[in-house]
Structures are given as C-alpha cells and as structure tokens.
Amino acid sequence: MSNLTFDKILSLFGQNSISLALQEPLCYLTDEQRNELVANCHTESYSRGTSIYSEGDDAPECYMIISGKVKIFKEGIAGREQIVKMGKAHDVVGYRAVFAGEPHSASAATLEDTILLALSRTYMLKITHDNSRVAEFVIRSLARELSFSRGRSVSLSQKQIRGRLAESLLVLKDKYGYVGGTTTINVRMTREDLASLSNMTTSNAIRTLANFAAERILDVDGREITICDEAKLEKISRLG
C-alpha cells in the first residue's frame, strides 16, 4: 500500500482496535510525531508460511501485525525449530533487535496470510527518545515478554510431555481465543509447529494429541483443535 495517512493506518486495524489495542502507544503521539510515523512506515503483505526475517539478519525495522498470525522461533541442533513466541494482530515483533542494536536473535514466519506495518528503526529510536509515554509502553512490553519467556523456559524444562503440550494448547487459547461460539482454538498449526512450541518431537506431539482425544479432553480434526474439557487440560498443565 502507498499514500498512507495516520487515519488510514488506524483504519487498517479496524474500529475496535482504535479504542482498545491501539490505545497504546499511538494515542500518545503528538500531531508532529504522527506525521513522522507516516513518513517512516509502510505495509507489507505475506502469504502463509513465508519468512519475515531470519536469525542473524540486520534489523532496520520492526513490525506491527495488522492482521494474521506469526511465529517467532530459533533454530537448534540439526535445524530443529523451537517456537519462542506467537504473534497476533496488534502485536509488535522484531523490536528487541531494533532497540538492542543487534541482528535478529530469532526468525519470524507467518502461520497464515498476514499484513504487517513496518516501522523504521530510526523512527522507533527517535520516538522513544522524544516521547516518555511511548518509551514506558516499550519497556513495559519488553518486561512482560521477559516474564512470559522465563515462565515458559521453566515449564518446558521441568514438565513431562503431557504437561508441556497441555500448557502450549492453553497458551494458544489465551493468545488467539476461540472461534466464535465454539471452544475451537482460533489458530491452525501443523503438528511440527505444535511440537516446536512444546519442546518435543513431532511423533510425541501426535501421540499425546491422540491420547487427549481418546480421553475426551480434546477433539482433533486435522489442524483444528477443540478443547472439550478445559478444566482437565489446566490440571494436566498445572501438575506437569
């Protein structure tokens, strides 16, 4: 897209997000800073399964997700992926590297067709220097992300396979919600991605999903996963 204006940027996210998700940080901008934003951003469209950036790439910009879903992952031994973060509409990805002044420490790819608002590193550094409320928002976001990552690190290292997969499914539920009027998680992931999110092999993820289905905790239909007994899933996750 071209010829962006601030109002057009807001409209890209939908009316509901203007009063909710975009209350921070865009509402903190002065008129001059809004004009600077328009001059330092553009939109990018990606199809499902497309790389946004790779581990080791320079970070000239970060990205606010307009629509779609994104996975952030690191590549381990023998090329095995480990998903470390999931992104949805209104989340910002790639900003750690921008503020650290370092290459990306992980890779990002789309889980479905996705539209991003790319924000230049120059603008992000300037706006956080000039606007203390935007800086507070960024610091708070980084702190929350660090807290979540620490908790997941402990869970993935200490829980058994059933506990790890149960927790991952609850993380997906909390992140993406349910498909309207159902208890079907509103994201379609491959078994490989579920395994990567849960720090297990694909065969273990497939086997554990089948066990959960046999126990009537889940209903699995291809990539659609419906939670039938959320209380039991939470108990499995809690007990590890």
Salt bridges, closest charged atoms under 4 A:
GLU24 OE2 - ARG140 NH2 2.57
GLU36 OE2 - LYS126 NZ 3.26
GLU44 OE2 - HIS42 NE2 2.72
GLU55 OE2 - LYS74 NZ 3.18
GLU81 OE1 - LYS71 NZ 3.24
ASP91 OD2 - LYS175 NZ 2.63
GLU102 OE1 - ARG96 NH1 3.11
GLU112 OE1 - LYS69 NZ 3.26
ASP130 OD2 - LYS126 NZ 2.78
ASP130 OD1 - HIS129 ND1 3.07
GLU145 OE1 - LYS85 NZ 2.96
GLU167 OE2 - ARG152 NH1 2.64
GLU167 OE1 - LYS159 NZ 2.59
ASP174 OD1 - LYS173 NZ 2.92
ASP193 OD1 - LYS71 NZ 2.82
GLU215 OE2 - ARG162 NH1 2.90
GLU224 OE2 - ARG188 NH1 3.30
GLU230 OE2 - LYS173 NZ 3.04
